[in-house]
Amino acid sequence: MRNASRLLPVAAASVLASPAFAAAVDVSDVVTDIGLQVTPITAIGGGILLLLVAIKAFKWVRRAM
């Protein structure tokens, strides 16, 4: 019973504090910014992939000679 009387104020405080976390967070700016970064990231990734394929092809051709 003593433990229950200690936990009662903690439980009451957590119930009263929960509406403070219910506020909606606007993430539309972040989503828009991420969407705008797709093109440069795709270009960089494609360039790196093309470079790796070119290196592998060069090694393959050199080994075949």
C-alpha positions, 0 to 999 in steps of 0.5 A: 500500500505504501508503494501505491501511495508513492506512485499515485502522484507520478501517475497523476502527473503523467496523465496530466502531462500527456496532452502537451505531447499531443500537439501536431508537428508540421513536417511539410518543410522537411518533406519538401526539402528532402524531395528537392534533394532527390535529383542531386543525390541520384546524379551523384549516385549514378556517377559513382556507379558509372565510375565503378562499372568503368573500373571493373570493365577496364580491369576485365578488358585488361585481364582478357588481353 
